């Protein structure tokens, strides 16, 4: 099934005229964009393209959309350095950009797997050196491996996807300090203002039909058919054209984390992508095949210095619709021949997953200017974290999943129990002013199996902007004290605002725990979203059952009487049985 993604994937490299794709004096250290002082970082004018110098080569991933016409689709940012127009007006005021708007000596190369199947090899037989992630691509020295083909491409046009742009501008706010690279390089990071200028531009290329295997037209599907929690596969080439022998068309798996805009123009997935995969394809499973549903726009997102761990995707339907609208402005016969390509979107039925049902029970808890998540256990009872509600009595709860009202409903909540600050269990119980019926109540889990697939449902990162998000992973550890689970650890991406959210079993849909925290290294200020901890639901279940039967809050006091061993586990401490000898 994955061969569809691999056969359609490619790498696009753009430069001014060289004696070849890589000249003999080309730098051999991978770095992001012209002017960057740090490998792996993005620059302000290219938003993800990978480059070796001011004149390129610049590279990203792409998708061969139509093998019969040789049509390739990729992200437009790599063409930014070669604009012959003023950058500010070109991105903001033009309805399309054509070949004559760029340098006359533009050299575009496309690399793809000629056999249709990726065969990983080192190309030269030499060992690959790596120092501080500065890779030396051996294929530059020995030529392109035999199973990776390369051909010249022609730029047809660049088109903006305005629906993506409009949704993006509403979803990402300047006050949240969004960046689309590592925040380590303050001057070279892609700020929100820069991203708004050209993240929504996509390029259409053409390569000789004789160069590529006859796979026909890639089947696309509408993003409106997606739902949160649906499995997605991404196919891109990390680091672009650097060492394609190893990295070309690498596949990653995740889920639809969130959707926004008309017909889901913006897709967020927790599939893990790297710089250079911009323009790569995003595929959804339908039956026994994959359908192209979007293109990768930005693989790394940071919010206020915290790594979010999500990948930003644009719906391919919206890209093709935008292309269709601007084709009337083109006088090029080749461009006009693209009209049939824009009609390749199919309507399909996506298999249901358990997350959309249980996600209705996840609520947003707003406390003055901050927010967190909570889980609706019955029509009036919400469980969340102590630190979410501890600082205020002004608590507003937003319910998004009520069938009687498609929009979020708001009501006030009252804290009826909150663990003491000394308790390792960061838990609070809220009672709502009114009851909300018709929402599926979570089934409480009783088994915790290390390695099982789990999902986190919460309002992390985006708050009220687009409803609760879904992230996927596994239950990586079950911490026990006296054979009783007291802490759960997962690999799901968890962000600020996720506290109080639900940890569920992906296969059974059972509620396993309440999200309490992710991990932060205070010595360097780094947050790790894929290392996080939850309070197991078995810790709360006896008290919850008693409260539901008798309205007696006394049972919750047991959460304040946790043993020293439990407290040590939650403080990430261990008791040494012996003094370890020094290695110094």
C-alpha positions as CSV (number, residue, x, y, z in Angstrom):
1,X,0.0,0.0,0.0
2,X,2.8,2.4,0.8
3,X,4.3,2.0,-2.7
4,X,1.7,4.6,-3.8
5,X,3.4,7.2,-1.6
6,X,6.9,6.1,-2.6
7,X,6.2,6.1,-6.3
8,X,4.7,9.6,-6.2
9,X,7.3,11.2,-4.0
10,X,10.2,13.2,-5.3
11,X,12.9,15.8,-4.4
12,X,13.0,19.2,-6.1
13,X,16.2,21.2,-6.2
14,X,16.4,24.8,-7.5
15,X,19.5,26.8,-8.2
16,X,21.0,29.2,-10.6
17,X,22.9,27.6,-13.5
18,X,25.7,25.2,-12.3
19,X,27.9,22.8,-14.2
20,X,25.7,20.1,-12.7
21,X,23.3,19.7,-9.8
22,X,26.3,19.9,-7.5
23,X,29.4,21.7,-8.7
24,X,32.9,20.6,-7.5
25,X,33.2,23.6,-5.2
26,X,29.8,23.2,-3.6
27,X,29.8,23.3,0.2
28,X,29.5,19.9,1.7
29,X,27.8,20.8,5.0
30,X,24.1,20.7,5.3
31,X,22.5,23.9,6.5
32,X,19.2,25.5,6.3
33,X,18.8,28.5,4.0
34,X,21.2,31.3,3.1
35,X,22.7,33.1,6.0
36,X,21.8,30.5,8.7
37,X,24.6,29.9,11.2
38,X,23.2,26.7,12.5
39,X,22.5,23.4,10.7
40,X,18.9,22.4,10.6
41,X,17.4,25.9,11.1
42,X,15.1,27.8,8.8
43,X,15.5,31.3,7.5
44,X,13.0,34.1,7.2
45,X,12.6,34.2,3.5
46,X,12.4,30.6,2.5
47,X,10.4,28.9,5.3
48,X,11.8,25.4,5.1
49,X,13.8,25.1,1.9
50,X,17.2,23.5,2.4
51,X,20.2,25.3,0.8
52,X,24.0,25.1,0.3
53,X,24.5,28.8,-0.5
54,X,22.9,32.1,-1.6
55,X,22.4,30.8,-5.1
56,X,21.3,27.4,-4.0
57,X,20.8,24.6,-4.5
58,X,17.6,24.9,-2.5
59,X,15.5,21.8,-2.1
60,X,12.3,20.4,-0.7
61,X,10.0,17.4,-1.3
62,X,7.3,17.1,-3.8
63,X,4.6,14.9,-5.3
64,X,4.3,13.6,-8.9
65,X,0.6,14.3,-9.3
66,X,0.1,13.2,-12.8
67,X,2.6,10.7,-14.4
68,X,0.9,10.9,-17.8
69,X,1.6,14.6,-18.1
70,X,4.7,14.8,-15.9
71,X,3.0,17.2,-13.4
72,X,4.8,17.8,-10.1
73,X,3.4,19.7,-7.1
74,X,5.6,21.1,-4.4
75,X,5.9,24.0,-1.9
76,X,6.6,27.4,-3.4
77,X,9.0,28.7,-0.7
78,X,12.1,27.3,-2.4
79,X,11.6,29.7,-5.3
80,X,11.7,32.8,-3.1
81,X,15.4,33.5,-3.5
82,X,15.1,33.6,-7.3
83,X,12.2,36.1,-7.6
84,X,12.9,39.0,-10.0
85,X,10.1,40.9,-8.5
86,X,10.0,42.8,-5.1
87,X,9.5,40.0,-2.6
88,X,6.9,41.9,-0.5
89,X,4.5,42.7,-3.4
90,X,5.1,39.4,-5.2
91,X,3.8,37.3,-2.3
92,X,1.0,39.6,-1.2
93,X,-0.4,41.2,-4.3
94,X,-0.1,38.6,-7.1
95,X,-2.7,36.1,-8.1
96,X,-0.1,33.8,-9.6
97,X,3.6,33.8,-10.4
98,X,5.0,32.4,-13.7
99,X,8.4,31.4,-14.9
100,X,9.1,34.9,-16.3
101,X,8.8,36.3,-12.7
102,X,12.0,34.4,-11.7
103,X,15.7,34.4,-12.6
104,X,16.2,33.5,-16.3
105,X,19.0,31.1,-15.4
106,X,16.8,29.0,-13.1
107,X,17.9,25.3,-12.9
108,X,15.3,22.9,-11.6
109,X,16.1,19.2,-11.0
110,X,13.7,16.5,-9.8
111,X,14.9,13.3,-8.2
112,X,12.6,10.3,-7.9
113,X,12.8,6.5,-7.6
114,X,12.8,5.2,-11.1
115,X,11.9,1.6,-10.2
116,X,9.0,2.8,-8.1
117,X,10.5,1.1,-5.0
118,X,13.0,2.7,-2.7
119,X,16.2,0.8,-2.3
120,X,18.4,2.3,0.5
121,X,22.1,2.2,-0.2
122,X,25.1,4.4,0.5
123,X,25.9,5.0,-3.2
124,X,29.7,5.3,-2.8
125,X,30.6,2.6,-0.4
126,X,32.3,5.2,1.8
127,X,31.2,5.8,5.4
128,X,29.0,8.8,6.0
129,X,30.6,11.3,8.4
130,X,28.5,13.3,10.9
131,X,29.6,16.0,13.2
132,X,27.0,18.0,15.2
133,X,24.3,16.9,12.7
134,X,26.4,18.4,9.9
135,X,26.0,15.7,7.3
136,X,28.4,15.1,4.4
137,X,26.2,13.8,1.6
138,X,28.2,11.1,-0.2
139,X,26.0,11.1,-3.2
140,X,27.4,14.5,-4.0
141,X,30.8,12.9,-4.4
142,X,29.9,9.7,-6.2
143,X,26.9,10.7,-8.3
144,X,23.2,9.7,-7.9
145,X,22.6,6.0,-7.1
146,X,21.3,3.9,-10.0
147,X,17.8,3.5,-8.5
148,X,17.3,7.2,-8.0
149,X,16.7,9.0,-11.3
150,X,17.2,12.7,-12.0
151,X,15.7,15.0,-14.7
152,X,15.3,18.6,-15.6
153,X,12.0,20.3,-14.7
154,X,10.2,23.3,-16.0
155,X,8.4,25.8,-13.8
156,X,4.8,26.3,-14.9
157,X,3.5,28.6,-12.2
158,X,3.1,29.3,-8.5
159,X,-0.4,29.6,-7.1
160,X,-1.5,30.9,-3.6
161,X,-4.1,28.9,-1.6
162,X,-6.1,31.7,-0.1
163,X,-8.4,29.5,2.0
164,X,-5.4,28.0,3.7
165,X,-4.0,31.5,4.2
166,X,-7.2,32.9,5.7
167,X,-7.6,29.9,8.1
168,X,-3.9,29.9,9.0
169,X,-4.1,33.6,10.0
170,X,-7.1,33.0,12.3
171,X,-5.6,29.8,13.9
172,X,-2.1,31.2,14.6
173,X,-1.9,34.4,16.6
174,X,1.0,36.8,16.9
175,X,0.6,37.0,20.7
176,X,1.3,33.3,21.0
177,X,4.8,33.7,19.5
178,X,4.5,31.0,16.9
179,X,7.6,30.0,15.0
180,X,8.2,27.4,12.3
181,X,11.7,26.2,13.2
182,X,13.8,25.9,16.3
183,X,13.7,29.0,18.5
184,X,17.5,28.7,19.1
185,X,18.3,31.1,16.2
186,X,16.2,34.2,17.0
187,X,17.3,36.2,13.9
188,X,16.9,33.3,11.5
189,X,13.6,31.8,12.8
190,X,10.5,31.9,10.6
191,X,8.1,34.2,12.5
192,X,4.4,34.2,12.1
193,X,4.5,37.4,10.1
194,X,6.9,35.9,7.6
195,X,5.0,32.6,7.5
196,X,1.8,34.5,6.6
197,X,3.5,35.9,3.5
198,X,4.2,32.8,1.6
199,X,3.4,29.5,3.5
200,X,0.3,29.3,1.3
201,X,2.1,29.3,-2.1
202,X,2.6,26.1,-4.1
203,X,4.5,25.4,-7.3
204,X,3.5,23.4,-10.3
205,X,6.3,21.9,-12.4
206,X,6.5,19.7,-15.4
207,X,9.1,16.9,-16.1
208,X,9.5,14.8,-19.3
209,X,6.9,12.0,-19.4
210,X,9.5,9.6,-20.7
211,X,11.5,10.0,-17.4
212,X,8.9,8.6,-15.0
213,X,7.3,5.2,-14.6
214,X,3.7,5.0,-15.9
215,X,1.6,5.1,-12.8
216,X,-1.1,7.4,-14.2
217,X,-2.9,10.0,-12.1
218,X,-2.5,10.0,-8.4
219,X,-5.9,9.7,-6.7
220,X,-6.7,12.5,-4.3
221,X,-9.5,12.8,-1.7
222,X,-11.2,15.7,0.0
223,X,-10.0,16.8,3.4
224,X,-13.7,17.4,4.3
225,X,-13.9,13.6,4.5
226,X,-11.3,13.4,7.3
227,X,-12.0,13.2,11.0
228,X,-9.8,13.7,14.0
229,X,-8.0,10.5,14.9
230,X,-7.9,9.2,11.4
231,X,-4.5,7.5,10.5
232,X,-2.4,9.5,8.1
233,X,0.9,8.7,6.3
234,X,3.4,11.4,5.3
235,X,6.0,10.8,2.6
236,X,8.8,13.3,2.3
237,X,12.6,13.5,2.0
238,X,14.3,14.8,5.2
239,X,17.0,17.3,4.4
240,X,15.8,17.6,0.8
241,X,18.3,16.6,-1.8
242,X,21.0,15.8,0.7
243,X,21.8,12.1,0.7
244,X,18.7,10.9,-1.1
245,X,20.2,7.4,-1.1
246,X,19.0,7.2,2.5
247,X,16.3,9.8,3.0
248,X,14.3,10.0,-0.2
249,X,10.6,9.3,0.3
250,X,10.8,8.5,4.0
251,X,7.4,7.5,5.4
252,X,6.0,8.5,8.8
253,X,2.7,7.6,10.4
254,X,0.4,9.7,12.6
255,X,-3.2,10.7,13.0
256,X,-5.3,13.8,12.1
257,X,-4.7,15.9,15.2
258,X,-7.0,18.8,14.3
259,X,-8.8,20.3,11.3
260,X,-9.7,24.0,10.6
261,X,-11.2,26.1,7.9
262,X,-13.8,25.6,5.2
263,X,-13.8,21.9,4.2
264,X,-10.7,21.4,6.4
265,X,-8.3,23.6,4.4
266,X,-5.8,23.3,7.3
267,X,-4.8,19.8,8.6
268,X,-2.6,19.3,11.6
269,X,-1.0,15.9,12.1
270,X,1.3,14.4,14.8
271,X,3.2,12.5,12.1
272,X,6.8,13.4,12.7
273,X,8.4,15.2,9.8
274,X,11.7,16.9,9.4
275,X,13.1,20.0,7.5
276,X,13.2,19.2,3.8
277,X,9.9,17.3,3.8
278,X,8.0,20.5,2.9
279,X,5.9,19.8,-0.2
280,X,5.8,16.0,0.6
281,X,2.5,14.2,0.3
282,X,0.1,13.4,3.1
283,X,-2.0,10.3,2.5
284,X,-5.1,8.8,4.1
285,X,-6.0,5.1,4.0
286,X,-9.1,4.1,2.0
287,X,-9.7,0.4,1.7
288,X,-6.4,-1.2,0.6
289,X,-4.9,1.9,-0.9
290,X,-3.7,5.4,-0.1
291,X,-5.3,8.7,-1.3
292,X,-3.4,12.0,-1.4
293,X,-5.1,14.4,1.0
294,X,-2.6,17.2,1.5
295,X,0.9,18.6,1.2
296,X,3.3,19.3,4.0
297,X,3.7,23.0,4.6
298,X,5.7,23.2,7.8
299,X,7.1,20.2,9.7
300,X,8.2,22.0,12.9
301,X,6.0,24.3,14.9
302,X,7.0,26.1,18.1
303,X,4.8,28.1,20.4
304,X,6.3,30.5,22.9
305,X,9.6,28.5,22.8
306,X,7.8,25.2,23.3
307,X,8.0,22.5,20.7
308,X,4.5,21.5,19.7
309,X,5.5,18.5,17.7
310,X,2.8,18.8,15.0
311,X,3.1,19.1,11.3
312,X,1.1,21.7,9.3
313,X,-0.6,20.5,6.1
314,X,-2.6,22.1,3.4
315,X,-5.5,20.3,1.8
316,X,-4.7,19.2,-1.8
317,X,-8.3,19.9,-2.8
318,X,-7.9,23.5,-1.9
319,X,-4.6,23.7,-3.8
320,X,-6.1,22.3,-6.9
321,X,-9.2,24.5,-6.6
322,X,-6.9,27.5,-6.4
323,X,-5.0,26.3,-9.4
324,X,-8.2,25.9,-11.4
325,X,-9.2,29.5,-10.6
326,X,-6.0,31.0,-11.8
327,X,-5.5,28.9,-15.0
328,X,-7.8,31.3,-16.8
329,X,-5.2,34.0,-16.3
330,X,-2.5,31.9,-18.0
331,X,-1.8,32.2,-21.8
332,X,0.5,29.2,-21.8
333,X,-1.0,26.1,-23.5
334,X,0.8,23.8,-21.1
335,X,-0.8,25.6,-18.2
336,X,-4.2,25.3,-19.8
337,X,-3.6,21.5,-20.1
338,X,-3.6,21.3,-16.3
339,X,-7.4,21.7,-16.1
340,X,-8.0,17.9,-16.1
341,X,-5.4,17.5,-13.3
342,X,-7.5,19.8,-11.1
343,X,-10.5,17.4,-11.4
344,X,-8.8,14.4,-9.7
345,X,-10.5,14.9,-6.3
346,X,-12.7,12.0,-5.4
347,X,-15.3,11.7,-2.6
348,X,-14.8,8.8,-0.3
349,X,-16.2,7.4,2.9
350,X,-13.7,7.3,5.8
351,X,-13.9,4.4,8.2
352,X,-15.1,5.5,11.7
353,X,-12.6,5.6,14.6
354,X,-13.4,5.7,18.3
355,X,-11.8,9.1,19.0
356,X,-14.6,11.4,17.5
357,X,-17.1,9.8,19.9
358,X,-15.0,10.1,23.0
359,X,-13.7,13.5,22.1
360,X,-17.1,15.0,22.8
361,X,-16.5,14.3,26.5
362,X,-13.3,16.4,26.5
363,X,-14.0,20.0,27.6
364,X,-12.0,23.2,27.7
365,X,-11.7,24.9,31.1
366,X,-11.0,28.6,30.9
367,X,-9.6,30.3,34.1
368,X,-9.2,34.1,33.5
369,X,-6.5,34.3,30.8
370,X,-5.3,30.7,30.9
371,X,-6.9,27.4,30.0
372,X,-6.7,23.7,30.4
373,X,-8.7,20.6,29.6
374,X,-11.1,18.3,31.4
375,X,-13.1,15.2,31.0
376,X,-16.9,15.1,31.4
377,X,-17.6,11.9,33.4
378,X,-21.3,12.4,33.6
379,X,-23.7,15.3,32.6
380,X,-22.5,17.5,35.4
381,X,-19.1,16.2,36.7
382,X,-15.7,17.1,35.2
383,X,-12.3,15.9,36.3
384,X,-9.2,18.0,35.6
385,X,-5.9,19.0,37.1
386,X,-5.5,21.0,40.3
387,X,-3.1,23.5,38.7
388,X,-5.6,24.3,36.0
389,X,-8.2,25.7,38.4
390,X,-6.2,26.5,41.6
391,X,-5.6,30.2,41.0
392,X,-9.2,31.4,40.5
393,X,-12.8,30.8,41.2
394,X,-13.8,32.3,37.8
395,X,-14.1,29.0,35.9
396,X,-15.9,28.7,32.6
397,X,-16.3,25.3,30.9
398,X,-16.8,24.9,27.1
399,X,-18.6,21.8,25.9
400,X,-18.0,21.1,22.2
401,X,-19.7,17.7,21.7
402,X,-23.3,18.3,22.6
403,X,-25.5,17.0,19.8
404,X,-28.2,19.5,20.6
405,X,-25.9,22.4,19.8
406,X,-23.2,22.2,17.1
407,X,-21.3,25.1,18.5
408,X,-19.4,25.1,21.8
409,X,-21.7,25.7,24.8
410,X,-20.4,27.6,27.9
411,X,-21.3,27.3,31.5
412,X,-19.8,28.0,34.9
413,X,-18.0,25.4,36.9
414,X,-17.5,25.1,40.7
415,X,-14.6,23.2,42.3
416,X,-16.0,20.6,44.7
417,X,-12.7,18.9,45.4
418,X,-9.0,19.7,44.8
419,X,-6.0,17.8,46.1
420,X,-3.7,19.5,48.5
421,X,-0.5,21.0,47.0
422,X,1.5,18.4,48.8
423,X,-0.3,15.5,47.1
424,X,1.5,14.0,44.1
425,X,-1.9,13.5,42.4
426,X,-2.7,16.8,40.6
427,X,-6.5,16.4,40.5
428,X,-9.6,18.6,40.8
429,X,-13.3,17.8,40.5
430,X,-15.7,20.3,39.0
431,X,-19.5,20.4,39.2
432,X,-21.2,22.3,36.3
433,X,-24.1,24.7,36.8
434,X,-26.2,22.8,34.4
435,X,-26.4,19.2,33.0
436,X,-25.3,18.3,29.5
437,X,-27.0,15.2,28.2
438,X,-26.4,13.3,25.0
439,X,-22.6,13.1,25.4
440,X,-21.0,9.7,25.5
441,X,-19.7,9.1,29.0
442,X,-16.2,7.5,29.0
443,X,-15.8,3.9,30.0
444,X,-13.1,3.6,32.7
445,X,-10.2,1.3,31.8
446,X,-9.0,-1.4,34.2
447,X,-5.9,-2.7,32.3
448,X,-2.7,-0.9,31.4
449,X,-0.5,-2.6,28.9
450,X,2.9,-1.2,28.2
451,X,3.3,-0.8,24.4
452,X,-0.4,-0.5,23.6
453,X,-1.6,2.2,21.3
454,X,-3.0,5.2,23.1
455,X,-4.4,8.7,22.2
456,X,-4.5,12.0,24.0
457,X,-7.6,14.1,23.6
458,X,-7.1,17.7,24.8
459,X,-7.2,21.4,24.0
460,X,-3.4,21.7,24.0
461,X,-1.7,24.4,21.8
462,X,-4.8,25.9,20.1
463,X,-7.4,26.3,22.9
464,X,-10.8,27.3,21.5
465,X,-9.5,28.0,18.0
466,X,-10.4,24.7,16.5
467,X,-11.7,22.4,19.2
468,X,-10.0,19.5,20.9
469,X,-6.9,17.9,19.3
470,X,-5.9,14.2,19.1
471,X,-2.4,13.0,19.3
472,X,-1.2,9.3,19.1
473,X,1.5,7.2,20.6
474,X,2.0,4.3,22.9
475,X,1.9,3.7,26.6
476,X,5.6,3.6,27.1
477,X,5.7,2.9,30.9
478,X,3.3,2.0,33.7
479,X,4.9,3.0,37.0
480,X,3.6,0.9,39.9
481,X,3.9,1.0,43.7
482,X,3.0,-2.2,45.5
483,X,1.8,-3.6,42.1
484,X,-0.7,-0.7,41.8
485,X,-0.4,1.7,38.8
486,X,0.3,5.2,40.1
487,X,1.7,6.9,36.9
488,X,1.4,6.4,33.2
489,X,4.0,7.6,30.6
490,X,3.2,8.0,26.9
491,X,4.8,9.1,23.7
492,X,1.8,11.2,22.5
493,X,2.5,14.8,21.9
494,X,1.3,16.9,24.9
495,X,1.4,20.7,25.0
496,X,0.5,23.5,27.3
497,X,-3.3,23.4,27.7
498,X,-3.4,19.6,27.6
499,X,-3.5,19.3,31.4
500,X,-6.7,17.6,32.5
501,X,-7.2,16.0,29.1
502,X,-8.0,12.3,28.4
503,X,-5.6,9.5,27.8
504,X,-7.5,6.7,26.1
505,X,-6.8,3.3,24.7
506,X,-6.9,3.7,20.9
507,X,-8.4,0.2,20.3
508,X,-11.0,0.0,23.1
509,X,-11.7,3.7,23.6
510,X,-11.5,3.3,27.3
511,X,-10.4,6.2,29.5
512,X,-7.0,5.2,31.0
513,X,-5.9,8.4,32.7
514,X,-5.9,12.1,33.1
515,X,-3.0,14.1,31.6
516,X,-1.0,15.9,34.3
517,X,2.2,17.1,32.7
518,X,4.8,16.8,30.0
519,X,8.6,17.1,30.6
520,X,10.7,20.2,30.8
521,X,14.5,20.4,31.3
522,X,14.8,23.6,33.4
523,X,18.5,23.7,33.0
524,X,18.2,24.5,29.2
525,X,14.6,25.5,29.1
526,X,13.6,22.7,26.7
527,X,10.1,21.0,26.7
528,X,9.6,17.5,25.5
529,X,6.0,17.0,24.3
530,X,6.5,13.3,23.6
531,X,7.5,12.5,27.2
532,X,4.5,13.0,29.5
533,X,2.7,11.6,32.5
534,X,-0.9,10.9,33.4
535,X,-2.8,9.9,36.6
536,X,-4.1,6.4,36.1
537,X,-7.9,6.3,36.2
538,X,-7.7,3.4,38.7
539,X,-6.4,5.9,41.3
540,X,-9.7,7.9,40.9
541,X,-12.2,5.3,40.3
542,X,-13.1,4.2,43.9
543,X,-13.7,7.8,44.9
544,X,-15.6,8.6,41.8
545,X,-17.9,5.7,42.2
546,X,-18.7,6.6,45.8
547,X,-19.3,10.2,45.0
548,X,-21.7,9.3,42.1
549,X,-23.6,7.1,44.5
550,X,-23.7,9.2,47.6
551,X,-22.4,12.7,46.7
552,X,-19.9,12.1,49.5
553,X,-16.6,14.0,48.8
554,X,-14.8,12.3,51.7
555,X,-13.7,9.4,49.5
556,X,-11.5,11.8,47.5
557,X,-9.4,12.5,50.6
558,X,-7.5,9.3,49.9
559,X,-5.7,11.2,47.1
560,X,-4.1,13.4,49.8
561,X,-2.8,10.3,51.6
562,X,-0.5,8.9,49.0
563,X,2.6,7.1,50.2
564,X,6.1,8.5,50.1
565,X,6.9,6.0,47.3
566,X,4.1,7.5,45.2
567,X,5.3,11.0,45.9
568,X,8.9,10.0,44.9
569,X,7.6,8.6,41.6
570,X,5.8,11.8,40.7
571,X,8.8,13.9,41.6
572,X,10.9,11.7,39.3
573,X,13.1,10.7,42.3
574,X,14.6,7.4,43.2
575,X,16.0,6.2,46.5
576,X,19.5,4.9,46.1
577,X,20.2,1.6,47.8
578,X,24.0,2.2,47.7
579,X,26.3,5.1,46.9
580,X,27.5,4.7,43.4
581,X,31.3,5.1,42.8
582,X,32.5,8.2,41.0
583,X,33.7,7.8,37.4
584,X,35.8,11.0,37.6
